[in-house]
Amino acid sequence: MEEKVVETTHVDDRGRQLYKIKCADCGKETEVPFKPDGRRPVYCSDCYRKHRPRRFSNRRF
């Protein structure tokens, strides 16, 4: 398995280290506040909204 080098870009206004990534879905370059481990896909914010698990409501109808 080839290891990808993840480039650290800068620290955001909340003090989090940001890492440059390429979205696994659309290929757009973006930054995330965690170091990807290569075992799961990483998405840009737009694609993450499409892929994130749906949350179920506890409301009764």
C-alpha positions as CSV (number, residue, x, y, z in Angstrom):
1,M,0.0,0.0,0.0
2,E,1.4,3.3,-1.0
3,E,1.5,5.9,1.8
4,K,0.3,9.4,0.8
5,V,2.1,12.4,2.2
6,V,-0.4,14.8,3.9
7,E,0.7,18.4,3.8
8,T,0.0,20.5,6.8
9,T,-1.1,24.0,5.8
10,H,-1.7,26.2,8.8
11,V,-3.6,26.6,12.0
12,D,-7.2,27.9,11.8
13,D,-8.7,30.6,14.0
14,R,-9.8,28.0,16.6
15,G,-6.2,26.7,17.0
16,R,-6.7,23.5,15.0
17,Q,-4.0,22.2,12.6
18,L,-5.4,21.9,9.1
19,Y,-4.3,19.4,6.5
20,K,-4.7,19.6,2.7
21,I,-6.7,16.8,1.1
22,K,-8.3,15.9,-2.2
23,C,-12.0,15.0,-1.9
24,A,-12.5,11.3,-2.5
25,D,-15.7,12.1,-4.4
26,C,-15.3,15.2,-6.5
27,G,-11.5,15.6,-6.4
28,K,-11.7,19.2,-5.1
29,E,-8.7,20.3,-2.9
30,T,-9.7,21.4,0.6
31,E,-8.5,21.4,4.2
32,V,-9.7,19.3,7.1
33,P,-8.9,19.7,10.9
34,F,-7.6,16.1,11.3
35,K,-4.8,14.0,9.8
36,P,-6.4,11.4,7.4
37,D,-5.2,7.9,8.1
38,G,-5.8,6.6,4.6
39,R,-8.3,3.9,5.8
40,R,-11.5,5.9,5.1
41,P,-12.4,8.4,2.3
42,V,-12.2,12.1,3.2
43,Y,-14.7,14.5,1.6
44,C,-15.0,18.2,1.0
45,S,-17.9,19.9,3.0
46,D,-20.3,19.7,0.0
47,C,-19.7,16.0,-0.6
48,Y,-19.7,15.2,3.1
49,R,-23.3,16.5,3.3
50,K,-24.2,13.9,0.6
51,H,-22.4,11.0,2.3
52,R,-22.9,11.6,6.0
53,P,-25.2,9.2,7.8
54,R,-28.8,10.3,8.3
55,R,-29.9,11.0,11.9
56,F,-33.2,9.7,13.0
57,S,-35.6,11.8,15.0
58,N,-37.1,10.6,18.2
59,R,-40.3,12.6,17.4
60,R,-43.5,10.6,17.2
61,F,-46.1,11.5,14.6
